[in-house]
Each structure stands twice: as structure tokens, then as C-alpha cells.
Amino acid sequence: MNSGAMLNAYPDSLGGTLSDIAALLERPELRGAFRSFYILPSVFDTDLDRGFSVISYDLNRLLAAPADLERLKALGLDLKLDFILNHLSVLSPQFQDILEKGNASPYRDFFIDWNAFWEGQGEMTPEGWIQPDAELIREMFFRKPGLPILMVRLPDGRELPYWNTFYQSVRYSMPDPQDLMKALGLQYLQAETLAGRISDALKAGGKPADIDFTGFEGCREAALGWLESRRRYLGQMDLNLRSDKVWAYYGEVLKQLASYGASIVRLDAFGYAAKAPGRRNFMNEPETWDILERIRQMAAAEGLTLLPEIHAAYADGSYAQVAGRGFITYDFFLPGLLIDAIEHRDGSALRAWAEELKRRDIRTVNMLGCHDGIPLLDLKGLIPEERIQGLIDLIVSRGGLIKNLHGQKNVYYQVNATYYSALGADDRKMLLARALQLFMPGKPQVWYLDLFAGENDLEAVRRGGDAGHKEINRTNLSAEEIARRLPLPVVQRQLELLRLRNAAPALDFDAALTLTQPASDQLVFRWEKDGFTAELKADLSTCAFTAEADTAEGTRLRFEQP
């Protein structure tokens, strides 16, 4: 894995398609700025969650084509792609086969049958699912209220619960009067009346059992059967890692990602994959590590490096566990530490973290913004909690959003905002934050909207409904908007810094770092490798800094913000 800067975007983020992004990266203004590209998973055949509900890992034909990947390779860019380890879409061929064939499906055990999982460890409910014994689920973490179940109807009419950690939606077909005439033997006006009642109830969010059948009591069961037989689902269904077919599928996915030109594979939601009754239901040990090691061996055979994604407080030490097992990790601490250092004019916590990374030889992918939000509760143990709360309050005062998870704000670890807005839409702070990121240990990942100085998109939040909070930092930029923003000094100067970073042999994973702090508000990074040096001198009070680096060609690049 190279240590150069990595662009991060959806395939439709910059211009509308992956082809448009390739064309943008081919322009002289962006040449040399990036050595890698993290394309978010809507590049695949997906349905929900902006790509994180995968139907298959085939390319999304509306947004990407093999020729686009070849153009990216021609630019010398390797790819980082997602592998959503825990789940697949309801619309995946595997789950659709179950809905079509029931127990005769070869994928019957590909997903987790809730009742089979909990057999003998709870009571069967009238609804057809097992309620686990209280002591077995007391400590289990579920991502949403209630039990993580999606009830699905099999061809023989039986209802079966499947484990469903994340999103689910059940939808019913709205009947036409002619449908009900044929199915129920009704006259047209009768069928029209009943069809109207059914449609009104379902559109109001009701379930078939809530429909008013007054005057149609004799055909109630037949009508409900007709509706249920046409039930449709959306959702993300948890995979059964005890199935050999799942592991064979994992191997096929890794081969496919490698064929696209991936060098890094981000493991999304891997912490939920290992499940056991009575356990925490997140990062269960040692099963989680056994799973990761098995996947690492499969990935290595394809020339892929794994990047497990996990959010946890610094004090928990999960980052060190991942790194200690030889994985690269996400530096989810850096985004908050940089805002803290700049706003409080004190680099002490940032310095301590940089020195820990080098001392413990922890290799990271770091970032400012990303497709989710700015993680701040991860900082617990690095800076005082009242200071963390102060950062949250500051970003919210600048238009950021906090989502309650299970009604508790202190559970949701992110504040949703663009990084530029989190810094008060201040060009000098943005450039200083970028310079510090590029001189921190790790491979720098650059969110496209940060690069183009994007501000909070509250209109997108309103359009997004219940899940709209993340849309604040996911604005797609049109070709016209890119043309308007590209000449901005804050954009051009970030690109200049990125080119300096990529041209500097001293800014490599195994280079030596000397980090000094002449005063609380001053930091000096000095990197050395094979006779090459790179240096950043930063003043957190004034946002002034200078960056210099030797190049392999024997020149020395310099960047200054007075």
C-alpha cells in the first residue's frame, strides 16, 4: 500500500458518473494530487443506504463502466473499495432465491434464521419468532429498538424470522379492483370499495391486519392472504458465517474487487458479523479476530490489504487491538484532534497522538471529513470530556447536526457537518488542517467536499427525511459547480499541498519523525528517510505555516501561508 494521498467520493459526487470523475482527475489542475481513490459502494449494484446495501458487487451500470476503471489505472491510481462483511440486500440473488423456493433453496442457511439461532434458548411467540431468554440478550447491543428481525413469507405461506441488524422496510402492493374481483369473487363496486379501504390503510402506514373489513368479513382471510403473498421487502440481511457458502461467496467478492484494481479493501460492519447467544453482539472475541484472520489470508492471495472499520473511544483501546494484529486502521481521532488544536490553539493532544502512532508503529488511513460525520466521542481518553462536549457544541453552533441513537445523544459518536463548516468556513483554518493532516503519520484520505470547500447542505437534510442528517456532507457537485469552485484559492492551495505531499519520499510510512512543540500553539514536524526531508512549521494561533519537502528529482518544494 502506498502512502500517497487518496481521494474519497461516491461515483456520482463529481459531475454525475465515474467517467466524469476520471475526466476531472485527468485535468492538469488535479494531476499529481492523488495516488489512490476510495470509491464508495454505490459504484456497485446496490439499493439502500447510499450503497451500503449491496445486491451484488457488479458495477452500477448507471454510474460506472469497466472503461472508467481503466482510465483510473492509467492515471496511476489504485483503488480502495468496500466489502460489506455483515450483510447483503434483501434483493440479492441469494435472498430472493429463498423467497422463491423456501426450504428448497440452496441458500436456505446463507442468512441467519433467527429461530434456528435461538432454538432452545427462549420462548416461541404467537407471532412466530423466538423471544430469547432475558439473561441472554441483556448485554447484547442492537442497532435499533426491538429485536433485529425481518419476518418473511415463504412460498408455502409460512412466516420465518431472519436476523436483520440494519435497515428494513415491508411494502404491500396496492390492489386494483379487478385484482380483488378475481381473487375474492366480488362484484366490481364491492371490489372498488374494498380496494379503496385497503389503499387508504396502507398509505397511512397501517398493516393489513388494521384494515377495516366491515361488510366484507367473509373475505377477510382471503384478502389478507392475497396481500401477504405479494409482500415486498427492502433491507440488509445478516449473513450466516457458519455457512460454507458464505465463505465461498467472500472469496468470490475479494477476487472481483481485485479485478477492479483494488489494493485496499475496507471492511464495513465487520464488528457485527460474529454472533453468539448472550454475548455483546459487537466485536465478540475471539471470534471477530478469527474471522478477520481468515479473511486476511483470502485477501492476501488476491494482493489486497484489509482496512477494518471500527468506531470506539480511544480509552477502549480497540484501535490498538486492530493495529496489534497487523492491520492498518482508520485514524478516527485525527478529525476531532485537529479541530481541538486549532480552536484551542494548543497542539499538545495532537502531538501526543502523532508520537504514539510512530512509537507503536500503527499504520493508519487518516482523514478530515468523510461520508458519515466528524467522530468526536471517539476522543474519550485523549482529551477531557468537557472539551469534547465543547467541540460538539461549537460544530452544532456552526450548523452541524447530532442524531439521537436509541434516544441518547451520547451513543451516536458523530457530528454531521462538512469539515469546512465545522471550521467556521475559514479558508486559513481549512488549509492549516489540511497541512497538518498531510504531515501526520498515515495515508491521507481526502473527502471530495472538503477539497472543494463545501458547506453544510441543510436543504439536502430536509429532503432526506429521517435519515437525512448525513446528507449535510454528501452534496453532489455538478460540472458547473466544479468549474466555479476549482479556481478558488482554498481549492488550488489544497491541491498544491497534496502535490507536495505525494512528491516527498520523506513522507512515507517507515520514515522517521521528529515532532517538537516550541510553544503550546506551535508544532514542528520533521520527517527523514534515505537522506530526504520534509518539514512543517505551524502556528495554531495565527494559522500561519510553512511546508517544505525534498523530491526524488532533487528539487525542494515549498508552501507558505503567512
N, C-alpha and C positions, 0 to 999 in steps of 0.2 A: 504494500500500500504506500503510495507516495504521500508526502506531507504537504503538497500544494493546496491552494485554496479550492473550495468546492462550491459551485452554485447549487442552490436548492429552490425548486419550483415545481408546481403542477405542470403537466404538459400543455395546459391551456392558459397559463399565467401570463405569458408574454407574447401577445399577438393572437392567440387563439388555438394554435396547434404546436406540436413538437417541431414540425417543419419551420414554423415561424421562429421558434427559439433557436434552432440551428442556424437560420439565416442571420439572426441577431448576433450570435456568437461568432459568425464568420466576418462580421463587420470589423474594420480596423480599430474602432474605439474599444472593442472588447477583446481583441487579440492579446493573448498572454495573461489575461486576468484570472483565468481558471484552468485547473488541471483535472478537475473531476466535476461530475454533475450528478446530484441526487434528484432523481425524478420521482415524485410522489406517485402512489399506486393507482391513481385514476388513469395512468398510462396503460393499465391492464383492463380486462373485461370485468367491470365492477358495477354495483348498483347503488350502494348507500355510503354514507359517511365519507364523502369526497374520496372514495377509492379504497377505504379500509374494509369494505365488504366485498371480497373477491369472488367472482363467479368462476373465472379461470385466469391463468396468467398469460393468456394470449393478448396481443396488443389490442388496445381500444381502437377500432377502425376509424372512428370519428376524429381521433386526436393524434394518432401515431401510425407510422409505417416502418418496415424494415429499412427503407432508404434513409429515413431520418436518423436511425441509429448509426448507419454507415457514415453519414455526414459528421456526426459527433465523434466517431472514431477517427475520422480523417483530421479532425482538429486536435487530436492527441488527448482527448478526454476519455477517462474511464468512468464507469457508472457506479453509482450506489443505488440499489433497488430494494424494495421492501419484500419481506416474506412474512405474511401474517400467520403466525405459527398456531394460534389457538383455535381459529375458526374459519369457516367458509360460508359463503352466502347460501341462503335457502334455495336460490336459483341455480346453484352449482349442479352440474350433471349428476353428481353423486346423490345429493339430497332429493333431486327431482326423481331419480330412479326409485328411491324409497317410497315417495308419494305415489308413484305409478304402480309399483309392484309389491309393496308391503314387505312381508317376511320373505318373499321370494327374491328380493333384491340382493345382489352380491354385496351391496354397500350397507346392509342392514345394521352392521356393527361399526361402520365408519364414523358415525357420530355417537354421542353418549345418550343412551336410553336411560332416562332418569330413574325409572323403576327398577331396571336391572342393576344400576349402580347402587341403589339403596336397598336392595332386596334383603329382608330380614333385619333391617335397621330402622324401622319406622312403621307407621300405620297407613293402610290404603284409605284414601279419602273417597267420598261419593263421586267426586269429580274425576277419579281415575288416576290420580298421582299419589305417590307415597309422601307423607309428611314425615321427614326424618325425626328421630328421637331428639328431644331438645338438647341433650348434652352433646350431641354430635354436631350440631350446627351453631352452638352458642358462640364459638370463636371464629366461625367462617365469615370471610369477607365477600359480600356480593356487591356488584357494581350498581345495583338498582334495588328499590324496595321490593320485598317479597321474594319468593323463591325464583331462581333463574330457569323458568320452564316455558317452553312453547308447546302447546298441545296441538298435535297434527292428526288429521284424519287419514286413515289408511283405506285402500280400495274396498276392504270388506266392511267398512263402517266403524271399525274400532278407533278409539282415540288413544294416542300414545304420546307421553311427555318426553321431549328431548331437551337436553341441557342447553341453555341459551344465555350466556353471560351478558351480552351486549344488546343491541337494538332488536326489537321485534315489532311487527305490525301484522294484524289479521284483517283481511278485507273480504267483503262479500259482493258477489255480482248482484246488481240491481235487476230484478226481474221485469221483463216486458209482459203485458197482459197475455200475449199469445203463449209465452212460456208457461204461465200458470194454467191456461186453458188446457194445454196438452198434459201437463204434469198432474193436475188436480181434478180434471174433468169439470171445470167451471164454465159457466156462460161468460160471454165477453165482458158484460158490465160488472159481473161479480169479480172477474179476474182483474179488471181495471181498478176496482175499489181496493181489493186486497194488495195489488201491486203498489198502489199509492201509499197505503199504510206501511208496507214493508220498506219502501224507499224513504219515507219520512223518518221512520225509526232508525234506520241505519245511517242516514245522513246526519242525524242528531247525535251520533256516537253510541247508539244503543246496540245491544246484541240481539240476535234472533229471538232469544227467549223473552225479550222485552216487548216484542211486537203485540199489538192489540188484535186478537183473533175473534173478538166479539162478533157473533153471527157466522163465523167460519170455524167454529170449534171442531167440527168433524174432519176438517182437512189440516188441522194444525200440525200434526206429526209429519204428514206427508210434505207440507210446505217447508217445515224446518229441515227435513231430510234433503229436500231439493236444494235449499240454501247451503247447508253444510257440505254437501257433495261438491259444491262449486267454490268452496272456500279457497282463498289465495293468501300467500304469506310473503312477507319480506322479513329479513333478519339475518343474523350472523350465528351460525350453529357451531357449537364447540365440537372439536374433533376428539375421537377416542384414541389416545396414544397407545392403548393396549392392542390395537388392531394392526396386523402386519400390512394391511392395505394402506393405512395412513402413512406408515414409514416408506412404503414403496412410492406413494404419492409425493412425499417430501423429497425423495431422491429425484423424481421427475421434475419437480419445480426447480430445484437447485441447478439441474442441467439446463433448463430453459432460461433461467436468469443468467447463467454463464454464457449462453449462446447470444444473449443480447449485448454482451460486452461488460457485464458487471464485474467489479473487483471487490466491492464491499456489499454485503447483504445485511440490511438492518432487520433484526428480529423483533417484530411488533407483537405485543401482548404475550410474550413468551412466559411471563410470570404466572399466568393463569392456566397454563397447559397441564401442569401436574396436579391431579386432583386425588384426594383421599378423604374418606369419611372422618369427621372430627378434627381435621387439620385446618390450618389458617385459610386455605384456598387461594393463597398468593405466595409465590416463592417457596412452596413446600420443599423442605430439604430432607434427604439428599436428592430426591427425585428430579428437582429442577436442574441440578448440576449434571446429573446423569443424562438427562435429555439434551442439554447443551453440548456435552462432550460427544454424544453420538452424532448430533447434527454437525458439530465442528469437523469430525472425521469425514463425513459425507461432503461437506463444503470444501474441505482441503483437496479432496480428489478432483474437484472442479476448478481449483485455483481461486477459491473465494475466501475472503476474510469476513468473519461474522462480527456484527456490532449489536449486542443485546441492548435493548432499551429498557431502562428501569428508572422510575422516579422514587426517591426515598430521601429522607432527611440525612444530611451529612453525618449527624450523630449516630445513625443506624449502622453506618459502615458498609452498606450494600455495594457502593461504588468500589470499595477496596476488595470486597469479596470477588466481584466480577473481574477486576484487574488482576487480583492474585491468582486467578485461574488461567491467566494468559490471554484474556480477551481485551480488545480495545473497548473503551467505554465512552458514553456521552458525558461531556462536561456540562451538566445542568446547573452547576453552581456559578459558572462564569457570568451569565447574563445579569443575575442579581448583584454579584460582587462588583461588576463594572459600574452599574448604576449607583450602588452604595459608595464606591470610591469617588466617583465624580461629584455626586450630590453632597457628600460629607467632606470632600476634599481631603481624604485620608486613604492611602493605599495600603495600609497595614494588613488588612484581611486578604486583599488580593495578592500581596507579596507572599504571605504565608501559604496560600493555596498553590501559587506557582512553584514555590520551593518544595512543597510536599509532592507535587506531581513529578518533579525531577528526582527528588530523593528516593521516592518509591518506584521510580521508573514506570509510572502509569501513563499509558498512551491513550489519548482521547481524540474524539471529534468534538470541537467546541463551536459555539455559535453566539449570536446576539439574539435575533428573533427566529421564529420558526413557524410551522403551520398550526401549532397548538397555541401556546401562550408563553409568557415570561414566568418561569418557575421561581417562586420565592420561598415557599415553605420548605423546599429542599435545603435552604440555607441554615436551618436549625442546627446549632452546634458550631457553625462558622462565625456567626455574628449574633449579638443578643436579640432575643425575640421581640423586644420593643422596637428595635431598629428595623427588623423585618416588617413589623406592622407599619412603621413609619414609611417604608418604601411602598408597601401596598397602598396606603392612604395617598401617597404622593402620585402614584401612577393613576389611581382612580380619579384624583382631582384633575388629572390631565386627560380625562375621557376614557380611561380603562374600565374594564368590567370584571366582576367576580361572579362566578356561578356557584350557587349552593349545591352541594352534593349530599343527598340524604338530609337536606335542611341544615347542613353545617358548613359554614364558610371555611372553617379551619381544616376541612378534609380536602377541599379542592386546592391543589398545590400551585395553580397557575393564575396569573392575572392576564386577561386578554387585552392586548393593546399592540400597536405597532411599536417597534423599538424607538423609532424616530419620535413618535408622540410621547412615549414614556420618558424621553429625554427633553421634553418640552419643545419639540420641533426646532431644536437648536443645532445649526449646522456644525458649529465648533465642537459641541459635545459629541455629536454623531461621529465626526472624523476622529476625535480622540478615542472614543470607544472602539472604533474600527482598528485604529493603530494598536491599541493595547491588545485587542483580540489577536491580531496578526503576529504579535511578538510574544504571546503566551505560549506555553508548551501545548502541542496538539495540532491537529489538522483543522484549519478554519473552514467552517461551513457558513455560507452567506445566503440569507433569505432574500429572494429577489426584491421584495417590497422594501427591505432595509436599504438595499443598493440604490433604489430609485426614490428614497426619502418619502415613502408612503406614510400618510397619516391615517388615524382611526377612521374606519368606514362605518359610521353608525347607521347609515341607510341600509347597508348590507345586513347589519344586525337585525334591523326591523323586518326585512324581507325573510330572514332565516327562521323566524318563529322561535320555538322552544330551544332549538339547538343553534340559534343564530349568533351566540356570543363569540364563537370562534371566527365568524365571517368578518370580524372587525379588522383582521390582519390577513385576509385572503383575496384582496381585490385583484381581479384580472385586469391587466393593463392592455389597452388596445394599441395597435401600431401607432395611432395618432398620439396617444398619451405617452408612449415610449419616446417618440420623436420630440415631444415637448420637454420631457424630463431629462433626456440623455445629456443635453448641453449644460444642465445645472452644475454649478461649481461643486456642490456636495456630492454629486454623482461622479463627475470627472475626477475629482480628487480621491474618492474611494477606489476607482479603477486604477489610478496611479499607484496608490498604496498596495493594491493587490498585485500589480505587476512587479513592484519592488519585492514583495514577499515571495513570489514564485521564482524570481531570478536569483534569490540569495541561497547559496549552498549552506550557509551557516544556520539557516532556519530549518533544520531537519530534526527528526525525532531523536537521533542519537548525538546531537550537538551538545556542547557544554554551555550551561547558562550561569552567568553571574548576575545576581539581582541585588541592587543596592537602593537604599532609601535615604538620601541626604537630609530630607525633612519629611514630616508626615504626609505632605502633599506633593512629594516628588518621588518619582520612580525612574530608575535607570536599568534597562535590560541590556545585557551584553552577551551575545551568542558567539561561539567559536567552534569551527570544525575545519580540519585539514588546512589550516592557515587562513581560512576565510573568516570574516567577522561581520556581524550585523548588530546595530545598536539603536535603541530607542531611549530618548530622554523626554520625560513627560512631566508637566506641571498641572496637577489636578485643580489648582485654584484658578488658573487663567485659561486652561485648556490649550496652552501652547505646548508644542512638542517638535522634536526633530527625529527623523528616522533615516538611518544610513545603512547601506549594505554593499559588500563586495559581490560582484557577479562572477560566474565561471569564465567569462570572456576577459576578465582583468579590469573592468571598469568599476566605478563606485557610484551607486545611485544614492540620491539624497532627496528627502521630502521634508518640508518645513511648514508648520503652522505657527506664525508669530504670536 
